[in-house]
Amino acid sequence: MDRSDILNHLGENRENYFGAVSPPIIQTSNFAFKDLADFKAAMADELGSHMYTRGNNPTVQILRKKLAALESAEDSLVFASGSGAIANAVISQVNQGDHIVCVESAYSWTNKLLKDFLPRFGVHTTFVDGRDLKAIERAIKENTKVLYLESPTTMHMELQDLAACAKLAKKHHLVSIIDNSYSSPIFQRPIEFGIDIVLHSGTKYINGHSDIVCGVVCASKKIIDQIFQREYMTLGGIISPHDAAQIIRGMRTLELRVSKSDQSAKKICTFLEDHPAVEEIYYPHHHTFPQLELAKKQMSGCGGLFAVKFKTNSKEKMEAFFTKLKRFLLAVSWGGHESLILPAIALYDIPGRENPDMPVGFTRFYIGLEDAEVLIEDLKVALEEL
Ligand SMILES: *Cc1c(COP(=O)(O)O)cnc(C)c1O
């Protein structure tokens, strides 16, 4: 099925709701049955029917069908946050005494789950440089059950070879899981490379309007059924039908949005490359990127997220630079309509936290939907401070 059909029509059975072009928000917690036989059939197959909204709500189901199709997966589940989706998926694949191999510098709350949370239940993780396939293989032990990937990572944009990792996981009987938030399903579809479970922070590109927090798990019917029966129904981290309808609406323009961000980010990287204040650009499709060949092989685009190392070592100069920017908001997150900047020094000297492993001049940029030329003008002026 072509992508425009998925985004505009798939899962929307309009004949069931007056031909409405936009799907209804089925704002109900509970569903009634016409007779005992119907009721019992639903009891026997809660995911395949509509019984209670902690299980399968019809509006959420439309969204699930679209997300699964976009990722070439058989099925999907949607959660109240990306972190919720990650925790549910990882927990579903481990028991006490099991071991996980995870890439270094994965998303901060993923690290927290693996480093602090799961050890309380006897599950331990080894972190490895995901760019090094041999290091991944060396870390696999007899009790390893999961290979956890995030490609690219979202600060330094480090990639893992998805086809090779999927093969390695199969050889060692591991379940491979990837956080695919950076690329969105438009630019990278890991299941097509043999990865088992694909995760998203839907808060980023998928909803794309900076007004909803949500998460996605895509996998085979068998894995989704398992997660549904256990973690999904028990932990109850669902999104509301209202949020699901908003996300369906946000996704109508998913392809347009990520393409625009991609084109603008490329123009801005080209501008920055020639600027004397810039030392290095971290963007997988940029011609100086060390893993460019792999990036071209497994990603058809990059979107709007990249990082820059400026030459300066002065916190004052960095602060003057981003204070002068008028078109970039100082914020975490990304994937919405608005352009953002996250300077490393914003993460320095926070009580109770270690300083990040990033120099003073390191800054992450997210390019939203403003015109690239306007953003470049803004950068030109502010860069005088460096
Ligand atoms: C934001 C983010 C998450 C967490 O998603 P939430 O929706 O904020 O819970 C996970 N992984 C990556 C790569 C992210 O950028």
The ligand as an ORCA input file, in Angstrom:
! r2SCAN-3c Opt
* xyz 0 1
  C      11.732     11.998     23.266
  C      12.356     10.674     23.058
  C      11.924      9.550     23.767
  C      10.882      9.636     24.866
  O       9.650      9.912     24.345
  P       8.484     10.651     25.210
  O       7.381     10.695     24.251
  O       9.044     11.987     25.594
  O       8.241      9.813     26.407
  C      12.499      8.342     23.466
  N      13.467      8.225     22.534
  C      13.912      9.283     21.850
  C      14.978      9.085     20.840
  C      13.381     10.536     22.088
  O      13.843     11.591     21.407
*
